[in-house]
Every structure is written in C-alpha cells, then in structure tokens.
Amino acid sequence: MEIATTLKADAHMLRALLSDDDMQAIAENCPGYDLARLADYFRLMEAHGKPLHDVEHHLTQLVRQGTARNRQKARQGKELERVWRAAHESFLNHAMACPACNAPQGRYCHTGAAFRRAYLQAYQNTDQPEQ
C-alpha cells in the first residue's frame, strides 16, 4: 500500500505485476525487495506500457457514487414535495373555510397566518433541496 500511495497507483494493479514468488519474498523481507527497489521496478514496468492505474475501476466507482447521489436527491425531492403539498392543502382548506381569512387582501386569522408561513417555508425549501 505504501508503494501504491507513493506512485499514486492502484494496489491491485501493482499486485498483478508481481508473481507469487515475489509476494513470498516480500513477506519474508528478502534482500532486494525493499520499498525503493520495488518502486523503481513498478516505474520501469509503467515505462514499458504496464498500467499502474485501473481507469475502468475508477470510472465505475464514480458512476456508482453519482448514481447513489442522484437516488438520494430524488428521495429528498419527493419528501420535500410531500411536505409542500401537505402544507399547501392545509393552507388552502383553512383559508377557503375561514370567514376571517381573506387571501386576495392578504388578511389571515392567527391560524391562517401560521398555515401560510408553513406553506411558504415548505415552498421555499422545494427550490433548494439539501446537498
């Protein structure tokens, strides 16, 4: 992992360049298998066309992250819409039935004003879903 970090490479790609004998020698701390020599070996392999990065793996990870983020935003959007619709219905049902509320003139009773504030707040939240 230390070499992969140093070379900014993928550990599984580096592992693929080593034989089982190499892995055994590394595990036993045999001479010639120190970090500097292994790093030089991997740089040489890269210079000869062996990839140290798995681009497809990285792209797959990015797509998965994007898909998960999109699903989360969709769930948040649905929840915000549900809250907004409930506030909208409560406000309209009260304003239409209450003799003290007069929506065209912007006059509301205490309860009507509370429903209107809740409706406006829910409406504003639908414009800016959480990130």
N, CA, C and O atoms as a MOPAC input file, in Angstrom:
PM7 MOZYME 1SCF
protein

 N      0.82900 1    -1.19200 1     0.00000 1
 C      0.00000 1     0.00000 1     0.00000 1
 C      0.87400 1     1.25800 1     0.00000 1
 O      0.54000 1     2.25900 1    -0.63200 1
 N      1.97900 1     1.19000 1     0.70600 1
 C      2.86300 1     2.35500 1     0.77300 1
 C      3.40800 1     2.70000 1    -0.60500 1
 O      3.48000 1     3.87200 1    -0.97500 1
 N      3.78700 1     1.68900 1    -1.35600 1
 C      4.30100 1     1.92700 1    -2.71300 1
 C      3.18700 1     2.44900 1    -3.60600 1
 O      3.40600 1     3.35900 1    -4.40600 1
 N      2.00200 1     1.88400 1    -3.47800 1
 C      0.86900 1     2.34500 1    -4.28700 1
 C      0.57800 1     3.81500 1    -4.01200 1
 O      0.29200 1     4.57800 1    -4.93500 1
 N      0.65100 1     4.20800 1    -2.75400 1
 C      0.43400 1     5.60300 1    -2.39200 1
 C      1.54800 1     6.48200 1    -2.95700 1
 O      1.28500 1     7.55700 1    -3.49500 1
 N      2.77900 1     6.02500 1    -2.83300 1
 C      3.92800 1     6.79100 1    -3.33600 1
 C      3.83800 1     6.99200 1    -4.84500 1
 O      4.10500 1     8.08200 1    -5.35100 1
 N      3.46200 1     5.93800 1    -5.55600 1
 C      3.39500 1     6.00400 1    -7.01600 1
 C      2.04800 1     6.50600 1    -7.53600 1
 O      1.85300 1     6.67600 1    -8.74000 1
 N      1.12900 1     6.73900 1    -6.60400 1
 C     -0.24700 1     7.12300 1    -6.96400 1
 C     -0.82300 1     6.08900 1    -7.93600 1
 O     -1.36500 1     6.42100 1    -8.99100 1
 N     -0.68400 1     4.84300 1    -7.53900 1
 C     -1.14000 1     3.71900 1    -8.35300 1
 C     -2.19300 1     2.93000 1    -7.58000 1
 O     -2.44500 1     3.18600 1    -6.40300 1
 N     -2.79600 1     1.97400 1    -8.26300 1
 C     -3.77400 1     1.09700 1    -7.62500 1
 C     -3.05900 1    -0.14300 1    -7.10200 1
 O     -2.30800 1    -0.79200 1    -7.83000 1
 N     -3.29800 1    -0.46000 1    -5.84100 1
 C     -2.61400 1    -1.59100 1    -5.21500 1
 C     -2.89400 1    -2.89800 1    -5.94300 1
 O     -1.99200 1    -3.72200 1    -6.09900 1
 N     -4.13100 1    -3.10100 1    -6.39100 1
 C     -4.43300 1    -4.35900 1    -7.06900 1
 C     -3.71900 1    -4.44800 1    -8.42400 1
 O     -3.44100 1    -5.54800 1    -8.90100 1
 N     -3.42300 1    -3.30400 1    -9.04500 1
 C     -2.67300 1    -3.31800 1   -10.30800 1
 C     -1.20400 1    -3.66000 1   -10.04800 1
 O     -0.57800 1    -4.38100 1   -10.82500 1
 N     -0.66300 1    -3.13500 1    -8.94700 1
 C      0.72100 1    -3.46700 1    -8.60000 1
 C      0.84100 1    -4.94700 1    -8.26400 1
 O      1.79900 1    -5.60900 1    -8.66300 1
 N     -0.13400 1    -5.45400 1    -7.53200 1
 C     -0.12700 1    -6.87700 1    -7.13900 1
 C     -0.13600 1    -7.76600 1    -8.37500 1
 O      0.49800 1    -8.82100 1    -8.38700 1
 N     -0.85100 1    -7.34800 1    -9.41000 1
 C     -0.93700 1    -8.14500 1   -10.63600 1
 C      0.41400 1    -8.23100 1   -11.35100 1
 O      0.64600 1    -9.16300 1   -12.12100 1
 N      1.30300 1    -7.27200 1   -11.10500 1
 C      2.62000 1    -7.27700 1   -11.74000 1
 C      3.62500 1    -8.16000 1   -11.00100 1
 O      4.73200 1    -8.38200 1   -11.49200 1
 N      3.25200 1    -8.65700 1    -9.84500 1
 C      4.15700 1    -9.49300 1    -9.04800 1
 C      3.74300 1   -10.95500 1    -9.11600 1
 O      2.55600 1   -11.27300 1    -9.17900 1
 N      4.72600 1   -11.83500 1    -9.10200 1
 C      4.43600 1   -13.26900 1    -9.07400 1
 C      4.22900 1   -13.70200 1    -7.61900 1
 O      4.47500 1   -12.93600 1    -6.68700 1
 N      3.78000 1   -14.92200 1    -7.44900 1
 C      3.62400 1   -15.46100 1    -6.09400 1
 C      4.97100 1   -15.54300 1    -5.38300 1
 O      5.05700 1   -15.32900 1    -4.17400 1
 N      6.02700 1   -15.85400 1    -6.14400 1
 C      7.37500 1   -15.89400 1    -5.55300 1
 C      7.79300 1   -14.51100 1    -5.05000 1
 O      8.38100 1   -14.37800 1    -3.97600 1
 N      7.48000 1   -13.49100 1    -5.83900 1
 C      7.79200 1   -12.12400 1    -5.41000 1
 C      7.04800 1   -11.78800 1    -4.11500 1
 O      7.62100 1   -11.20700 1    -3.19300 1
 N      5.79600 1   -12.15300 1    -4.05900 1
 C      4.99900 1   -11.86400 1    -2.85600 1
 C      5.57300 1   -12.59300 1    -1.64600 1
 O      5.60800 1   -12.04400 1    -0.54500 1
 N      6.01700 1   -13.81800 1    -1.84900 1
 C      6.62200 1   -14.59600 1    -0.76500 1
 C      7.90300 1   -13.91300 1    -0.28400 1
 O      8.12700 1   -13.78500 1     0.92000 1
 N      8.74100 1   -13.47800 1    -1.22500 1
 C      9.99700 1   -12.81500 1    -0.87300 1
 C      9.74100 1   -11.49700 1    -0.13800 1
 O     10.46300 1   -11.15700 1     0.79900 1
 N      8.74000 1   -10.77600 1    -0.55300 1
 C      8.39100 1    -9.52500 1     0.13400 1
 C      7.93400 1    -9.82100 1     1.55200 1
 O      8.33100 1    -9.13300 1     2.49300 1
 N      7.10000 1   -10.84500 1     1.71000 1
 C      6.59900 1   -11.21300 1     3.03600 1
 C      7.73300 1   -11.64700 1     3.96500 1
 O      7.66300 1   -11.42800 1     5.17500 1
 N      8.77300 1   -12.25800 1     3.40700 1
 C      9.89500 1   -12.73400 1     4.21200 1
 C     11.00700 1   -11.69100 1     4.33100 1
 O     12.06500 1   -11.98400 1     4.88800 1
 N     10.78500 1   -10.48600 1     3.81800 1
 C     11.77700 1    -9.40100 1     3.86400 1
 C     13.11700 1    -9.81100 1     3.26400 1
 O     14.17100 1    -9.50200 1     3.82100 1
 N     13.07700 1   -10.50200 1     2.13800 1
 C     14.30500 1   -10.92600 1     1.46900 1
 C     15.05700 1    -9.71900 1     0.91100 1
 O     14.43900 1    -8.72100 1     0.54000 1
 N     16.37700 1    -9.80500 1     0.85000 1
 C     17.16200 1    -8.71600 1     0.26700 1
 C     16.77000 1    -8.50700 1    -1.19700 1
 O     16.46700 1    -9.45700 1    -1.91900 1
 N     16.78300 1    -7.26000 1    -1.60600 1
 C     16.42600 1    -6.92900 1    -2.98000 1
 C     14.95500 1    -6.61000 1    -3.15600 1
 O     14.53300 1    -6.21600 1    -4.24300 1
 N     14.16800 1    -6.77300 1    -2.10100 1
 C     12.74200 1    -6.50000 1    -2.18100 1
 C     12.36500 1    -5.34200 1    -1.24400 1
 O     11.30600 1    -5.36100 1    -0.61600 1
 N     13.23300 1    -4.35200 1    -1.16000 1
 C     12.93000 1    -3.20100 1    -0.31400 1
 C     12.01700 1    -2.24600 1    -1.09100 1
 O     11.82500 1    -2.39500 1    -2.29800 1
 N     11.47100 1    -1.28200 1    -0.39100 1
 C     10.49400 1    -0.37400 1    -0.98500 1
 C     11.06000 1     0.42100 1    -2.16100 1
 O     10.38500 1     0.58700 1    -3.17700 1
 N     12.27100 1     0.90600 1    -2.03200 1
 C     12.86200 1     1.71900 1    -3.10000 1
 C     13.02100 1     0.90300 1    -4.38400 1
 O     12.71000 1     1.38700 1    -5.47200 1
 N     13.50100 1    -0.32800 1    -4.25600 1
 C     13.69500 1    -1.16600 1    -5.45300 1
 C     12.35600 1    -1.55400 1    -6.07200 1
 O     12.21000 1    -1.56000 1    -7.29400 1
 N     11.39200 1    -1.87500 1    -5.23400 1
 C     10.06700 1    -2.22000 1    -5.77100 1
 C      9.44700 1    -1.01600 1    -6.48200 1
 O      8.84800 1    -1.16800 1    -7.54700 1
 N      9.58400 1     0.16400 1    -5.90600 1
 C      9.06400 1     1.36500 1    -6.55400 1
 C      9.73600 1     1.57700 1    -7.90500 1
 O      9.06800 1     1.90400 1    -8.88600 1
 N     11.06200 1     1.39000 1    -7.96300 1
 C     11.78700 1     1.50900 1    -9.23100 1
 C     11.29900 1     0.46400 1   -10.23700 1
 O     11.14000 1     0.75000 1   -11.42300 1
 N     11.06800 1    -0.74200 1    -9.74300 1
 C     10.57300 1    -1.82000 1   -10.60200 1
 C      9.21600 1    -1.44100 1   -11.22000 1
 O      9.00200 1    -1.61300 1   -12.42000 1
 N      8.31700 1    -0.92900 1   -10.39400 1
 C      6.99100 1    -0.56000 1   -10.89400 1
 C      7.06100 1     0.62900 1   -11.85900 1
 O      6.31000 1     0.67500 1   -12.83400 1
 N      7.93800 1     1.57200 1   -11.60100 1
 C      8.12300 1     2.69700 1   -12.53100 1
 C      8.63300 1     2.19300 1   -13.88200 1
 O      8.20400 1     2.67000 1   -14.93300 1
 N      9.54700 1     1.23300 1   -13.84400 1
 C     10.07600 1     0.64700 1   -15.06400 1
 C      8.97100 1    -0.09300 1   -15.82600 1
 O      8.87000 1     0.01300 1   -17.04800 1
 N      8.15500 1    -0.83400 1   -15.09500 1
 C      7.03800 1    -1.55500 1   -15.71600 1
 C      6.07200 1    -0.56300 1   -16.37400 1
 O      5.56700 1    -0.81200 1   -17.46800 1
 N      5.82300 1     0.55400 1   -15.70100 1
 C      4.92600 1     1.56800 1   -16.26000 1
 C      5.54500 1     2.17100 1   -17.52800 1
 O      4.84400 1     2.41200 1   -18.51000 1
 N      6.84900 1     2.40900 1   -17.50000 1
 C      7.53600 1     2.96200 1   -18.67000 1
 C      7.46200 1     1.99800 1   -19.85500 1
 O      7.51300 1     2.42800 1   -21.00800 1
 N      7.34400 1     0.71700 1   -19.58100 1
 C      7.25300 1    -0.28500 1   -20.64500 1
 C      5.80200 1    -0.62700 1   -20.99600 1
 O      5.53500 1    -1.64600 1   -21.63300 1
 N      4.88100 1     0.22100 1   -20.58100 1
 C      3.49300 1     0.06500 1   -21.01600 1
 C      2.57400 1    -0.69100 1   -20.09000 1
 O      1.41100 1    -0.89700 1   -20.43400 1
 N      3.03800 1    -1.11300 1   -18.93700 1
 C      2.15500 1    -1.80500 1   -17.99200 1
 C      1.41000 1    -0.74700 1   -17.17500 1
 O      2.04000 1     0.09900 1   -16.54100 1
 N      0.09000 1    -0.78900 1   -17.18500 1
 C     -0.66900 1     0.23500 1   -16.44700 1
 C     -0.59200 1     0.02300 1   -14.93200 1
 O     -0.67600 1    -1.10400 1   -14.44300 1
 N     -0.43300 1     1.11900 1   -14.21300 1
 C     -0.45900 1     1.07500 1   -12.74800 1
 C     -1.78400 1     1.61300 1   -12.21600 1
 O     -2.04300 1     1.59900 1   -11.01300 1
 N     -2.60500 1     2.08200 1   -13.13400 1
 C     -3.91000 1     2.63300 1   -12.76200 1
 C     -4.99500 1     1.85100 1   -13.48200 1
 O     -4.84200 1     1.49800 1   -14.65200 1
 N     -6.07000 1     1.58500 1   -12.79700 1
 C     -7.21400 1     0.90400 1   -13.39100 1
 C     -8.28900 1     1.94800 1   -13.65200 1
 O     -9.13100 1     2.21000 1   -12.79300 1
 N     -8.25900 1     2.54200 1   -14.83500 1
 C     -9.17000 1     3.62500 1   -15.17400 1
 C    -10.61200 1     3.16000 1   -15.12800 1
 O    -11.48400 1     3.88000 1   -14.64300 1
 N    -10.86500 1     1.97300 1   -15.62400 1
 C    -12.23700 1     1.45400 1   -15.63500 1
 C    -12.77600 1     1.29900 1   -14.21400 1
 O    -13.94400 1     1.58800 1   -13.95300 1
 N    -11.92900 1     0.84800 1   -13.30500 1
 C    -12.33300 1     0.71200 1   -11.90400 1
 C    -12.71900 1     2.08200 1   -11.32400 1
 O    -13.73200 1     2.21000 1   -10.63600 1
 N    -11.90800 1     3.09100 1   -11.60700 1
 C    -12.19900 1     4.43600 1   -11.11000 1
 C    -13.48800 1     4.99000 1   -11.72000 1
 O    -14.29000 1     5.61100 1   -11.02300 1
 N    -13.68300 1     4.76700 1   -13.00600 1
 C    -14.91100 1     5.23600 1   -13.65300 1
 C    -16.13700 1     4.54000 1   -13.07900 1
 O    -17.17600 1     5.16900 1   -12.88000 1
 N    -16.01700 1     3.24800 1   -12.81500 1
 C    -17.12900 1     2.50200 1   -12.21700 1
 C    -17.46900 1     3.06700 1   -10.84000 1
 O    -18.64200 1     3.21600 1   -10.49500 1
 N    -16.43400 1     3.38200 1   -10.05400 1
 C    -16.65900 1     3.96600 1    -8.72800 1
 C    -17.35700 1     5.31800 1    -8.84500 1
 O    -18.28900 1     5.60300 1    -8.09300 1
 N    -16.91100 1     6.14800 1    -9.78300 1
 C    -17.53600 1     7.46100 1    -9.97200 1
 C    -18.99700 1     7.34100 1   -10.38500 1
 O    -19.84600 1     8.09300 1    -9.90600 1
 N    -19.28500 1     6.40300 1   -11.26500 1
 C    -20.67000 1     6.19300 1   -11.70200 1
 C    -21.52100 1     5.72700 1   -10.52600 1
 O    -22.64500 1     6.19700 1   -10.35000 1
 N    -20.99600 1     4.81200 1    -9.72600 1
 C    -21.74700 1     4.34000 1    -8.55100 1
 C    -22.02100 1     5.47500 1    -7.57700 1
 O    -23.12900 1     5.59100 1    -7.05400 1
 N    -21.01800 1     6.31300 1    -7.33100 1
 C    -21.20600 1     7.44500 1    -6.41800 1
 C    -22.24300 1     8.40800 1    -6.96800 1
 O    -23.09700 1     8.89500 1    -6.22700 1
 N    -22.17200 1     8.68700 1    -8.26800 1
 C    -23.13600 1     9.59000 1    -8.89000 1
 C    -24.54200 1     9.03900 1    -8.83500 1
 O    -25.49300 1     9.77300 1    -8.56800 1
 N    -24.67800 1     7.74400 1    -9.08900 1
 C    -25.99400 1     7.10800 1    -9.04400 1
 C    -26.56500 1     7.16000 1    -7.63300 1
 O    -27.74500 1     7.45900 1    -7.45300 1
 N    -25.74700 1     6.87400 1    -6.64000 1
 C    -26.21200 1     6.92200 1    -5.25300 1
 C    -26.63000 1     8.34600 1    -4.87500 1
 O    -27.64500 1     8.55000 1    -4.21000 1
 N    -25.83300 1     9.32400 1    -5.30800 1
 C    -26.15800 1    10.72600 1    -5.01600 1
 C    -27.47400 1    11.12800 1    -5.68900 1
 O    -28.28700 1    11.83100 1    -5.09000 1
 N    -27.68500 1    10.68300 1    -6.93400 1
 C    -28.92300 1    11.00300 1    -7.63700 1
 C    -30.12800 1    10.36700 1    -6.96600 1
 O    -31.18700 1    10.98800 1    -6.86900 1
 N    -29.97300 1     9.13600 1    -6.50400 1
 C    -31.08100 1     8.48200 1    -5.79800 1
 C    -31.41400 1     9.23000 1    -4.50500 1
 O    -32.58400 1     9.41900 1    -4.17200 1
 N    -30.38500 1     9.64700 1    -3.78700 1
 C    -30.59400 1    10.38800 1    -2.54300 1
 C    -31.31000 1    11.71200 1    -2.82400 1
 O    -32.23600 1    12.08100 1    -2.10200 1
 N    -30.89000 1    12.41600 1    -3.85400 1
 C    -31.53700 1    13.68800 1    -4.20600 1
 C    -32.98300 1    13.46100 1    -4.62000 1
 O    -33.85100 1    14.27100 1    -4.29500 1
 N    -33.25700 1    12.37400 1    -5.33100 1
 C    -34.62600 1    12.06400 1    -5.73900 1
 C    -35.49300 1    11.80200 1    -4.51000 1
 O    -36.63000 1    12.26900 1    -4.43700 1
 N    -34.95100 1    11.04900 1    -3.53900 1
 C    -35.71300 1    10.79500 1    -2.29700 1
 C    -35.97400 1    12.09600 1    -1.55400 1
 O    -37.07800 1    12.32300 1    -1.06100 1
 N    -34.95000 1    12.96000 1    -1.47300 1
 C    -35.12000 1    14.24400 1    -0.79800 1
 C    -36.16100 1    15.09400 1    -1.51000 1
 O    -36.98800 1    15.74100 1    -0.86800 1
 N    -36.11800 1    15.09000 1    -2.84000 1
 C    -37.08200 1    15.86700 1    -3.61800 1
 C    -38.50400 1    15.39100 1    -3.38900 1
 O    -39.41800 1    16.20300 1    -3.24700 1
 N    -38.69600 1    14.08000 1    -3.35400 1
 C    -40.03300 1    13.53200 1    -3.10800 1
 C    -40.53000 1    13.91100 1    -1.71700 1
 O    -41.69700 1    14.26000 1    -1.53900 1
 N    -39.64200 1    13.84100 1    -0.74500 1
 C    -40.02500 1    14.20000 1     0.62600 1
 C    -40.37700 1    15.68200 1     0.71900 1
 O    -41.37000 1    16.04800 1     1.34800 1
 N    -39.56700 1    16.53300 1     0.09400 1
 C    -39.85600 1    17.97300 1     0.10700 1
 C    -41.18300 1    18.27400 1    -0.58500 1
 O    -41.94900 1    19.12400 1    -0.13100 1
 N    -41.44900 1    17.57300 1    -1.68500 1
 C    -42.72100 1    17.78100 1    -2.38400 1
 C    -43.88700 1    17.32000 1    -1.52400 1
 O    -44.92800 1    17.97700 1    -1.49400 1
 N    -43.73100 1    16.20000 1    -0.82400 1
 C    -44.80400 1    15.70000 1     0.04200 1
 C    -45.11900 1    16.71900 1     1.14600 1
 O    -46.28300 1    16.99000 1     1.44200 1
 N    -44.06000 1    17.27600 1     1.74700 1
 C    -44.24500 1    18.27300 1     2.80600 1
 C    -44.91700 1    19.52300 1     2.24200 1
 O    -45.81500 1    20.08700 1     2.86700 1
 N    -44.47900 1    19.95300 1     1.05700 1
 C    -45.05900 1    21.14400 1     0.44200 1
 C    -46.54100 1    20.93700 1     0.12700 1
 O    -47.36500 1    21.81100 1     0.39500 1
 N    -46.87100 1    19.79100 1    -0.43500 1
 C    -48.28000 1    19.52300 1    -0.77700 1
 C    -49.16400 1    19.50000 1     0.47300 1
 O    -50.28000 1    20.01800 1     0.46300 1
 N    -48.65900 1    18.90300 1     1.53500 1
 C    -49.44200 1    18.86000 1     2.77700 1
 C    -49.65800 1    20.27300 1     3.31700 1
 O    -50.76200 1    20.60500 1     3.74700 1
 N    -48.62500 1    21.10200 1     3.29900 1
 C    -48.75400 1    22.48900 1     3.77300 1
 C    -49.69200 1    23.26900 1     2.87400 1
 O    -50.48900 1    24.07300 1     3.35800 1
 N    -49.61000 1    23.04400 1     1.57700 1
 C    -50.46200 1    23.72400 1     0.60600 1
 C    -51.93700 1    23.38300 1     0.85700 1
 O    -52.78900 1    24.27000 1     0.90700 1
 N    -52.21800 1    22.09900 1     1.01100 1
 C    -53.58900 1    21.65400 1     1.26400 1
 C    -54.13100 1    22.21900 1     2.58000 1
 O    -55.27600 1    22.66700 1     2.64000 1
 N    -53.32100 1    22.19700 1     3.61500 1
 C    -53.76500 1    22.72600 1     4.90900 1
 C    -54.08900 1    24.21100 1     4.80500 1
 O    -55.11400 1    24.66600 1     5.31200 1
 N    -53.22200 1    24.95500 1     4.15300 1
 C    -53.41800 1    26.39100 1     3.99700 1
 C    -54.68500 1    26.67900 1     3.18900 1
 O    -55.52100 1    27.48300 1     3.60200 1
 N    -54.82100 1    26.01700 1     2.03400 1
 C    -55.99900 1    26.27900 1     1.20100 1
 C    -57.29400 1    25.86000 1     1.89400 1
 O    -58.28100 1    26.59600 1     1.86200 1
 N    -57.29500 1    24.68900 1     2.51700 1
 C    -58.50800 1    24.22600 1     3.19600 1
 C    -58.93400 1    25.20800 1     4.28500 1
 O    -60.12300 1    25.48500 1     4.44200 1
 N    -57.96500 1    25.73600 1     5.03800 1
 C    -58.30900 1    26.68400 1     6.08800 1
 C    -58.75800 1    28.02200 1     5.49800 1
 O    -59.79200 1    28.55700 1     5.89800 1
 N    -57.99300 1    28.56500 1     4.55400 1
 C    -58.29400 1    29.89500 1     4.00100 1
 C    -59.65700 1    29.91800 1     3.31100 1
 O    -60.34900 1    30.93500 1     3.36400 1
 N    -60.05500 1    28.83500 1     2.67200 1
 C    -61.35000 1    28.80000 1     1.97800 1
 C    -62.52500 1    28.67800 1     2.94800 1
 O    -63.62400 1    29.15300 1     2.66000 1
 N    -62.29400 1    28.05400 1     4.07400 1
 C    -63.39500 1    27.82300 1     5.01100 1
 C    -63.48100 1    28.88500 1     6.10500 1
 O    -64.53900 1    29.04600 1     6.71300 1
 N    -62.40800 1    29.60300 1     6.36800 1
 C    -62.37700 1    30.54300 1     7.48800 1
 C    -62.97500 1    31.89000 1     7.06700 1
 O    -62.53500 1    32.48300 1     6.08200 1
 N    -63.98800 1    32.37800 1     7.81800 1
 C    -64.59600 1    33.66500 1     7.46500 1
 C    -63.67000 1    34.86100 1     7.76400 1
 O    -63.86800 1    35.93900 1     7.20200 1
 N    -62.67400 1    34.68900 1     8.62900 1
 C    -61.78000 1    35.79600 1     8.97200 1
 C    -60.63400 1    35.95100 1     7.97400 1
 O    -60.01500 1    37.01300 1     7.90900 1
 N    -60.34800 1    34.91900 1     7.20500 1
 C    -59.23500 1    34.97400 1     6.24600 1
 C    -59.71500 1    35.52800 1     4.91100 1
 O    -60.76900 1    35.13600 1     4.41100 1
 N    -58.94400 1    36.43200 1     4.34400 1
 C    -59.23700 1    37.00000 1     3.03300 1
 C    -57.91500 1    37.00900 1     2.25300 1
 O    -57.13400 1    37.95500 1     2.34900 1
 N    -57.68200 1    35.95100 1     1.48700 1
 C    -56.41200 1    35.78000 1     0.78800 1
 C    -56.11700 1    36.88600 1    -0.22200 1
 O    -54.97800 1    37.34900 1    -0.27000 1
 N    -57.09000 1    37.34100 1    -1.04100 1
 C    -56.75800 1    38.39100 1    -2.01600 1
 C    -56.24500 1    39.68100 1    -1.36100 1
 O    -55.45000 1    40.40600 1    -1.95900 1
 N    -56.68700 1    39.95800 1    -0.16700 1
 C    -56.23400 1    41.16900 1     0.52900 1
 C    -55.07500 1    40.87100 1     1.48800 1
 O    -54.56200 1    41.78300 1     2.13700 1
 N    -54.66800 1    39.62000 1     1.58000 1
 C    -53.54800 1    39.25500 1     2.43200 1
 C    -53.86600 1    39.32500 1     3.91300 1
 O    -52.97000 1    39.54200 1     4.72900 1
 N    -55.14400 1    39.14300 1     4.27600 1
 C    -55.53500 1    39.14900 1     5.69400 1
 C    -55.86000 1    37.72800 1     6.12100 1
 O    -56.62500 1    37.01800 1     5.46900 1
 N    -55.25300 1    37.33300 1     7.24100 1
 C    -55.45600 1    35.98400 1     7.75100 1
 C    -55.62400 1    36.02600 1     9.25600 1
 O    -55.06200 1    36.88100 1     9.94100 1
 N    -56.41000 1    35.08300 1     9.75700 1
 C    -56.51500 1    34.92800 1    11.20100 1
 C    -55.19100 1    34.33300 1    11.70400 1
 O    -54.30200 1    34.02300 1    10.91100 1
 N    -55.07500 1    34.18000 1    13.00300 1
 C    -53.83300 1    33.65500 1    13.58200 1
 C    -53.50000 1    32.28000 1    13.00900 1
 O    -52.36000 1    32.02700 1    12.62000 1
 N    -54.49000 1    31.39700 1    12.95600 1
 C    -54.27700 1    30.04700 1    12.43000 1
 C    -53.95100 1    30.09000 1    10.94100 1
 O    -53.05000 1    29.39000 1    10.47800 1
 N    -54.68500 1    30.91500 1    10.18900 1
 C    -54.43700 1    31.05300 1     8.75100 1
 C    -53.04000 1    31.57600 1     8.46400 1
 O    -52.37900 1    31.12200 1     7.53000 1
 N    -52.58800 1    32.54500 1     9.27900 1
 C    -51.24100 1    33.09200 1     9.09600 1
 C    -50.17600 1    32.02500 1     9.36500 1
 O    -49.15500 1    31.97800 1     8.67900 1
 N    -50.41200 1    31.17900 1    10.35300 1
 C    -49.46800 1    30.09900 1    10.65600 1
 C    -49.42300 1    29.09600 1     9.50500 1
 O    -48.34900 1    28.64300 1     9.11100 1
 N    -50.60600 1    28.74900 1     8.96400 1
 C    -50.63700 1    27.83600 1     7.81300 1
 C    -49.91800 1    28.45200 1     6.60400 1
 O    -49.21300 1    27.75200 1     5.87700 1
 N    -50.10000 1    29.75800 1     6.39400 1
 C    -49.46000 1    30.43200 1     5.26000 1
 C    -47.93600 1    30.43500 1     5.41800 1
 O    -47.21300 1    30.18200 1     4.45400 1
 N    -47.45000 1    30.71900 1     6.62600 1
 C    -45.99800 1    30.69200 1     6.87200 1
 C    -45.42900 1    29.30000 1     6.61100 1
 O    -44.37500 1    29.16100 1     5.99100 1
 N    -46.12900 1    28.27300 1     7.08600 1
 C    -45.67400 1    26.89000 1     6.87700 1
 C    -45.66300 1    26.55500 1     5.38800 1
 O    -44.74800 1    25.89400 1     4.89600 1
 N    -46.69200 1    27.01900 1     4.67800 1
 C    -46.76500 1    26.78000 1     3.23800 1
 C    -45.61700 1    27.47400 1     2.51300 1
 O    -44.95000 1    26.85800 1     1.68200 1
 N    -45.38200 1    28.74200 1     2.81700 1
 C    -44.30600 1    29.48700 1     2.15000 1
 C    -42.93600 1    28.90000 1     2.46800 1
 O    -42.07100 1    28.82500 1     1.59600 1
 N    -42.74200 1    28.48400 1     3.71500 1
 C    -41.46400 1    27.87500 1     4.08400 1
 C    -41.26200 1    26.55300 1     3.33600 1
 O    -40.16700 1    26.28500 1     2.84000 1
 N    -42.29700 1    25.73900 1     3.25400 1
 C    -42.20100 1    24.46600 1     2.52500 1
 C    -41.96000 1    24.72300 1     1.04200 1
 O    -41.20300 1    23.99300 1     0.40200 1
 N    -42.59100 1    25.74900 1     0.49500 1
 C    -42.39500 1    26.08400 1    -0.91400 1
 C    -40.96000 1    26.52400 1    -1.17800 1
 O    -40.36600 1    26.12200 1    -2.17800 1
 N    -40.40300 1    27.33600 1    -0.30400 1
 C    -39.02500 1    27.79100 1    -0.47400 1
 C    -38.03900 1    26.62900 1    -0.35400 1
 O    -37.01400 1    26.62000 1    -1.03400 1
 N    -38.33100 1    25.66700 1     0.48800 1
 C    -37.44700 1    24.50400 1     0.64000 1
 C    -37.43400 1    23.62700 1    -0.60000 1
 O    -36.43600 1    22.95500 1    -0.86500 1
 N    -38.54000 1    23.61600 1    -1.38200 1
 C    -38.54900 1    22.79900 1    -2.59400 1
 C    -37.66200 1    23.38200 1    -3.67500 1
 O    -37.24000 1    22.66200 1    -4.57900 1
 N    -37.36800 1    24.68900 1    -3.60000 1
 C    -36.48800 1    25.32300 1    -4.59200 1
 C    -35.03700 1    24.94300 1    -4.36900 1
 O    -34.26000 1    24.90200 1    -5.32300 1
 N    -34.65400 1    24.66400 1    -3.13100 1
 C    -33.26000 1    24.39100 1    -2.81000 1
 C    -33.14800 1    23.10000 1    -2.00800 1
 O    -33.02000 1    23.14000 1    -0.78400 1
 N    -33.19500 1    21.93600 1    -2.69900 1
 C    -33.04200 1    20.68400 1    -1.94500 1
 C    -31.67300 1    20.58700 1    -1.31400 1
 O    -30.70200 1    21.14500 1    -1.82600 1
 N    -31.59300 1    19.87800 1    -0.20100 1
 C    -30.33200 1    19.71300 1     0.54500 1
 C    -29.31800 1    18.97400 1    -0.30000 1
 O    -29.67600 1    18.11800 1    -1.10900 1
 N    -28.03700 1    19.30900 1    -0.11100 1
 C    -26.98400 1    18.64900 1    -0.89600 1
 C    -26.16200 1    17.75700 1    -0.02200 1
 O    -25.22800 1    17.11400 1    -0.50000 1

